[in-house]
Amino acid sequence: MAQEEVPDSITLPWASDFHCHLRQDAMMETVTPMVEQGGIKTVLAMPNLTPPLTTTQMAIDYGKQLQQLAPSVHFILTLYLNPALTPDEIQRAAAAGITAVKVYPSGVTTNSDWGVLDFKAYYKTFEAMQACNMVLCLHGECPSDADKGICILNAEERFLATLRELHLAFPRLRIVLEHATTKAAVDCVKSLGDTVGCTITAHHLFITVDDWAGQPHHFCKPVAKFPSDREALREIVRSGHPRFFLGSDSAPHPRKAKQGEKPAAGVFTTPVLIPLVATLFERLGCLEKLEGFISTNGRNFYQLPLPTAADGTITLVRSAALKVPSAYTVSGSAHGPDGEPDTVVPFMAGSELAWSIKSD
């Protein structure tokens, strides 16, 4: 899309975010109401809490907490894959409307200590998921292992053999490779069948390895990779491929956890998510692909009804640039030694985005 063809406003269905961390306690109470502020009305909530959501009842209870904080948002609930997640529990979860199970390889990211070491130990669970038409969401990285030559820069690519094996073993099981960061991941998903989808974050479309090295607020797992990898992500969203869709992996942490000696992994994008994506899509010259990426593609993969006029719309306007706040205060958070409450620093803090959401 040439510069002169860029419209002053775009009206779209409310968007869907198929990977978001809404946390718990004070952080949950702060960020959950921001989901709608960022242009989202459907959100898949991650289960890596403390303790993780390992049973149907735990997920249901969590969903009720979220719904109270954002009554107009549709929350898609998930379970954390663990040894207690038996085929019987999968059937209970499916009957209760829980959509997906999340897999964290052990130790690769926040609260993944309960994660998977041996995928084949869960094949009966995957069989039950396939029979119940649930979705398997994969954090696609191998744990770092110097003896095997695995580190954070190649952990995703080394995981792709496992993705292929799972798809071969369970061809009817819908599998999502989440937050892809490499050309290898994009090529792998494209090569597999229609039951394999892939989420891409907003921030991985912007940054490369140079942007998080020394900048803890850009550090996440999986880490952003090389310019050639970012270009592969950009090219697949420019193409409008139907099995690639938005999953923000928005993951808030208190500023002190991000700026400590060992920064927590996670980038926070929830309150500015759709303006952020629209700004990037304009730069890429593919605003006509925006609706597919933020709505249609993911809803089709998750077998959700497409939005209708009765569901309402959002209007993005270009004339009113959005300045990203330098930080958000965590409401109700404990005060530190300096007497100040916790804050969360968003992605692109202090920057101006070309698009904002028009207020009613």
Helices and strands as residue ranges (DSSP letters): G 3-5, E 9-13, E 15-20, H 25-31, H 34-37, E 40-45, H 56-69, E 74-76, E 78-80, H 87-95, E 100-103, G 119-122, H 123-132, E 135-139, G 146-148, H 155-169, E 174-178, H 183-191, E 196-200, H 202-206, H 209-212, G 216-218, H 227-239, E 244-246, H 255-258, G 270-272, H 273-284, G 287-289, H 290-291, I 292-296, H 297-301, G 309-311, E 313-317, E 322-323, E 328-329, E 343-344, E 352-353, E 356-357
